[in-house]
Amino acid sequence: IVLHFVSFFLGLAMAHKSMVQEDSILHHVTLLTKHAQVFRQCGMDSSGRLLILLHELSTPGGPFYPSAALRKQSRKALDNVYPGGWLARRMIYIAFRALRPMQIPSSTARGVWSAIVSTADFVSRTSS
């Protein structure tokens, strides 16, 4: 059942990417965030495709150009499904944000707030 659910989600997400239905993709990524344990049990092939898909949805630009809300929710899903790389992903994200000197003050304020909220979420997830 897990494999069928993962395959269904990946197929649905790829179809949504080609149709550019952001509300629907955001809804499915939110469901993915809530049911992360199911996706942790999937095989290597499905896990790799899911990782690539979430990475594409969490980065700006590219062929899809996701909105800020979709990028944020995709990063949350990535942190929930793959909790082991949370710190490394956060450090890379912060390092690349620092490369834009004109946006450093606002980016730093948003980044500090985001880090506080993410850390609190991470601690609450791991402690329960």
LOKE-32813 format. One line per field, with one value per residue: residue number from 1; residue in one letter; x, y, z of N, C-alpha, C in turn. Coordinates in nm, 3 decimals. Example, Ala and Ser with C-alpha at 12.3 -4.5 7.8 and 13.67 -1.06 7.14 Angstrom:
BEGIN
i	(1|2)
aa	(a|s)
nX	(1.319|1.285)
nY	(-0.569|-0.225)
nZ	(0.780|0.708)
caX	(1.230|1.367)
caY	(-0.450|-0.106)
caZ	(0.780|0.714)
cX	(1.320|1.290)
cY	(-0.330|0.003)
cZ	(0.780|0.787)
//
This chain:
BEGIN
i	(1|2|3|4|5|6|7|8|9|10|11|12|13|14|15|16|17|18|19|20|21|22|23|24|25|26|27|28|29|30|31|32|33|34|35|36|37|38|39|40|41|42|43|44|45|46|47|48|49|50|51|52|53|54|55|56|57|58|59|60|61|62|63|64|65|66|67|68|69|70|71|72|73|74|75|76|77|78|79|80|81|82|83|84|85|86|87|88|89|90|91|92|93|94|95|96|97|98|99|100|101|102|103|104|105|106|107|108|109|110|111|112|113|114|115|116|117|118|119|120|121|122|123|124|125|126|127|128)
aa	(i|v|l|h|f|v|s|f|f|l|g|l|a|m|a|h|k|s|m|v|q|e|d|s|i|l|h|h|v|t|l|l|t|k|h|a|q|v|f|r|q|c|g|m|d|s|s|g|r|l|l|i|l|l|h|e|l|s|t|p|g|g|p|f|y|p|s|a|a|l|r|k|q|s|r|k|a|l|d|n|v|y|p|g|g|w|l|a|r|r|m|i|y|i|a|f|r|a|l|r|p|m|q|i|p|s|s|t|a|r|g|v|w|s|a|i|v|s|t|a|d|f|v|s|r|t|s|s)
nX	(0.084|0.195|0.385|0.220|0.084|0.295|0.382|0.150|0.136|0.376|0.331|0.103|0.206|0.397|0.228|0.085|0.293|0.337|0.096|0.083|-0.064|-0.076|-0.216|-0.322|-0.090|0.032|-0.153|-0.120|0.149|0.134|-0.018|0.170|0.362|0.227|0.195|0.448|0.576|0.482|0.605|0.868|0.909|0.929|1.080|1.419|1.420|1.172|1.206|1.425|1.317|1.116|1.270|1.408|1.190|1.080|1.300|1.316|1.076|1.128|1.317|1.384|1.304|1.416|1.266|1.005|0.929|0.821|0.587|0.638|0.505|0.469|0.736|0.820|0.652|0.736|0.999|0.947|0.823|1.036|1.212|1.061|1.023|1.283|1.460|1.728|1.905|1.851|1.992|2.218|2.092|1.969|2.193|2.318|2.117|2.115|2.376|2.366|2.174|2.316|2.474|2.358|2.404|2.248|2.011|2.060|1.992|1.701|1.677|1.827|1.677|1.435|1.545|1.650|1.415|1.281|1.459|1.437|1.168|1.170|1.356|1.222|1.001|1.134|1.250|1.020|0.910|1.103|1.113|0.871)
nY	(-0.119|0.123|0.166|0.198|0.429|0.615|0.605|0.696|0.958|1.070|1.051|1.212|1.457|1.510|1.536|1.762|1.945|1.978|2.089|2.318|2.383|2.544|2.567|2.314|2.156|2.264|2.184|1.903|1.878|1.973|1.768|1.567|1.656|1.618|1.341|1.214|0.985|0.769|0.804|0.772|0.504|0.418|0.275|0.287|0.393|0.531|0.700|0.852|0.983|1.129|1.295|1.448|1.577|1.727|1.889|2.036|2.177|2.330|2.518|2.841|2.971|2.803|2.540|2.541|2.754|2.799|2.937|3.150|3.049|2.781|2.700|2.727|2.541|2.310|2.293|2.241|1.991|1.847|1.857|1.710|1.455|1.375|1.391|1.376|1.536|1.794|2.006|2.050|2.127|2.363|2.523|2.550|2.686|2.929|3.017|3.069|3.268|3.475|3.560|3.765|4.082|4.320|4.243|4.156|4.269|4.242|3.978|3.853|3.907|3.772|3.519|3.460|3.455|3.247|3.037|3.014|2.937|2.701|2.547|2.519|2.372|2.141|2.045|1.991|1.790|1.585|1.530|1.419)
nZ	(0.000|0.078|-0.123|-0.347|-0.275|-0.266|-0.534|-0.657|-0.550|-0.653|-0.932|-0.951|-0.863|-1.062|-1.283|-1.202|-1.204|-1.477|-1.547|-1.399|-1.156|-0.888|-0.640|-0.600|-0.596|-0.369|-0.176|-0.185|-0.113|0.145|0.259|0.230|0.409|0.650|0.656|0.673|0.773|0.624|0.379|0.442|0.442|0.183|-0.116|-0.256|-0.520|-0.543|-0.327|-0.409|-0.635|-0.509|-0.343|-0.537|-0.659|-0.442|-0.390|-0.628|-0.607|-0.385|-0.446|-0.585|-0.913|-1.210|-1.411|-1.317|-1.140|-0.859|-0.619|-0.328|-0.104|-0.175|-0.201|0.067|0.200|0.071|0.160|0.429|0.404|0.298|0.516|0.699|0.578|0.520|0.771|0.847|0.697|0.767|0.902|0.737|0.495|0.582|0.648|0.396|0.261|0.407|0.353|0.076|0.073|0.184|-0.022|-0.161|-0.131|-0.116|-0.008|0.244|0.511|0.534|0.461|0.658|0.888|0.826|0.796|1.051|1.202|1.070|1.120|1.397|1.425|1.271|1.413|1.656|1.565|1.474|1.711|1.858|1.699|1.712|1.982|2.045)
caX	(0.000|0.284|0.445|0.117|0.058|0.410|0.376|0.038|0.174|0.477|0.265|0.015|0.289|0.455|0.120|0.058|0.402|0.318|-0.025|0.106|-0.174|-0.005|-0.300|-0.333|0.042|0.050|-0.237|-0.060|0.274|0.091|-0.053|0.297|0.424|0.155|0.208|0.588|0.617|0.449|0.702|0.999|0.916|0.932|1.206|1.523|1.381|1.067|1.264|1.507|1.228|1.050|1.371|1.429|1.069|1.073|1.408|1.275|0.969|1.174|1.413|1.324|1.348|1.412|1.158|0.872|0.906|0.719|0.562|0.706|0.432|0.498|0.876|0.827|0.588|0.821|1.112|0.895|0.804|1.170|1.264|0.986|1.045|1.427|1.507|1.872|1.979|1.789|2.090|2.298|2.009|1.949|2.319|2.336|2.018|2.163|2.496|2.328|2.103|2.417|2.539|2.287|2.434|2.144|1.898|2.107|1.916|1.568|1.697|1.875|1.564|1.347|1.618|1.657|1.281|1.255|1.542|1.378|1.045|1.206|1.420|1.117|0.926|1.220|1.263|0.892|0.891|1.194|1.089|0.745)
caY	(0.000|0.239|0.186|0.251|0.567|0.695|0.614|0.784|1.096|1.116|1.071|1.328|1.577|1.536|1.586|1.899|2.031|2.012|2.170|2.439|2.407|2.566|2.540|2.169|2.107|2.308|2.097|1.770|1.887|1.984|1.631|1.495|1.699|1.556|1.194|1.189|0.849|0.679|0.822|0.726|0.360|0.384|0.221|0.381|0.461|0.626|0.799|0.943|1.069|1.223|1.393|1.539|1.658|1.825|1.985|2.127|2.263|2.417|2.617|2.939|2.967|2.673|2.525|2.545|2.883|2.787|3.055|3.149|2.958|2.644|2.672|2.710|2.415|2.203|2.280|2.173|1.850|1.791|1.839|1.604|1.324|1.345|1.475|1.365|1.641|1.921|2.109|2.080|2.205|2.497|2.597|2.583|2.790|3.054|3.060|3.127|3.393|3.577|3.604|3.882|4.184|4.422|4.188|4.096|4.303|4.180|3.834|3.809|3.910|3.659|3.395|3.435|3.415|3.115|2.940|2.995|2.860|2.568|2.475|2.482|2.263|2.024|1.994|1.933|1.665|1.480|1.497|1.343)
caZ	(0.000|0.084|-0.255|-0.437|-0.234|-0.309|-0.679|-0.690|-0.519|-0.749|-1.061|-0.938|-0.854|-1.194|-1.367|-1.159|-1.249|-1.617|-1.560|-1.320|-1.063|-0.762|-0.522|-0.585|-0.553|-0.231|-0.093|-0.179|-0.036|0.284|0.301|0.240|0.534|0.762|0.653|0.637|0.810|0.513|0.271|0.488|0.420|0.041|-0.166|-0.298|-0.643|-0.510|-0.236|-0.490|-0.716|-0.417|-0.303|-0.651|-0.676|-0.333|-0.408|-0.736|-0.559|-0.276|-0.495|-0.676|-1.052|-1.275|-1.509|-1.257|-1.076|-0.754|-0.537|-0.198|-0.014|-0.217|-0.163|0.212|0.236|0.019|0.252|0.548|0.368|0.285|0.652|0.767|0.516|0.531|0.883|0.868|0.629|0.799|0.936|0.618|0.402|0.638|0.635|0.253|0.231|0.467|0.281|-0.052|0.099|0.214|-0.146|-0.214|-0.031|-0.102|0.065|0.369|0.632|0.539|0.453|0.788|0.981|0.792|0.820|1.195|1.245|1.013|1.192|1.530|1.408|1.224|1.523|1.750|1.504|1.471|1.848|1.898|1.624|1.758|2.123|2.061)
cX	(0.088|0.341|0.344|0.087|0.170|0.407|0.264|0.075|0.274|0.417|0.176|0.096|0.352|0.349|0.086|0.168|0.383|0.194|-0.015|-0.017|-0.115|-0.089|-0.308|-0.200|0.066|-0.032|-0.172|0.072|0.242|0.052|0.073|0.367|0.359|0.177|0.350|0.632|0.590|0.557|0.843|1.018|0.928|1.072|1.301|1.482|1.276|1.119|1.349|1.422|1.157|1.147|1.396|1.310|1.059|1.183|1.373|1.168|1.016|1.276|1.347|1.379|1.332|1.296|1.019|0.834|0.797|0.705|0.634|0.637|0.462|0.642|0.888|0.768|0.671|0.943|1.068|0.878|0.939|1.230|1.191|1.015|1.190|1.487|1.658|1.951|1.929|1.892|2.175|2.218|1.990|2.075|2.345|2.240|2.065|2.285|2.461|2.249|2.202|2.489|2.472|2.302|2.324|2.027|1.938|2.025|1.780|1.580|1.743|1.760|1.469|1.414|1.627|1.521|1.248|1.335|1.486|1.254|1.077|1.270|1.317|1.033|1.005|1.231|1.132|0.865|0.977|1.168|0.961|0.751)
cY	(0.124|0.270|0.243|0.396|0.659|0.713|0.706|0.930|1.150|1.141|1.194|1.458|1.611|1.589|1.731|1.994|2.071|2.099|2.303|2.476|2.423|2.534|2.390|2.109|2.143|2.219|1.960|1.771|1.902|1.846|1.546|1.530|1.631|1.406|1.152|1.047|0.750|0.685|0.781|0.577|0.321|0.339|0.329|0.459|0.568|0.736|0.901|1.037|1.171|1.332|1.494|1.632|1.765|1.930|2.085|2.224|2.359|2.521|2.713|2.923|2.830|2.661|2.544|2.680|2.875|2.916|3.041|3.053|2.813|2.606|2.646|2.576|2.297|2.183|2.210|2.023|1.780|1.765|1.726|1.465|1.280|1.428|1.473|1.479|1.781|2.032|2.147|2.163|2.347|2.582|2.638|2.694|2.926|3.106|3.125|3.255|3.506|3.628|3.725|3.997|4.290|4.372|4.132|4.140|4.234|4.028|3.779|3.805|3.794|3.527|3.359|3.388|3.275|3.007|2.911|2.906|2.717|2.485|2.431|2.367|2.133|1.961|1.930|1.802|1.554|1.440|1.415|1.207)
cZ	(0.000|-0.053|-0.353|-0.404|-0.281|-0.460|-0.724|-0.666|-0.620|-0.886|-1.060|-0.935|-0.989|-1.290|-1.331|-1.204|-1.394|-1.638|-1.486|-1.237|-0.924|-0.639|-0.495|-0.538|-0.407|-0.136|-0.078|-0.101|0.112|0.340|0.318|0.371|0.654|0.770|0.613|0.668|0.698|0.406|0.313|0.462|0.273|-0.002|-0.215|-0.423|-0.616|-0.419|-0.312|-0.574|-0.629|-0.372|-0.414|-0.668|-0.568|-0.345|-0.519|-0.689|-0.450|-0.320|-0.591|-0.817|-1.113|-1.372|-1.450|-1.197|-0.968|-0.675|-0.403|-0.101|-0.047|-0.183|-0.014|0.255|0.186|0.107|0.380|0.521|0.357|0.423|0.725|0.710|0.531|0.645|0.903|0.806|0.660|0.821|0.815|0.517|0.451|0.623|0.489|0.213|0.284|0.392|0.148|-0.035|0.126|0.089|-0.210|-0.115|-0.013|-0.017|0.201|0.492|0.640|0.536|0.588|0.890|0.953|0.822|0.966|1.246|1.195|1.085|1.331|1.520|1.366|1.334|1.626|1.695|1.506|1.609|1.892|1.825|1.679|1.903|2.141|1.999)
//
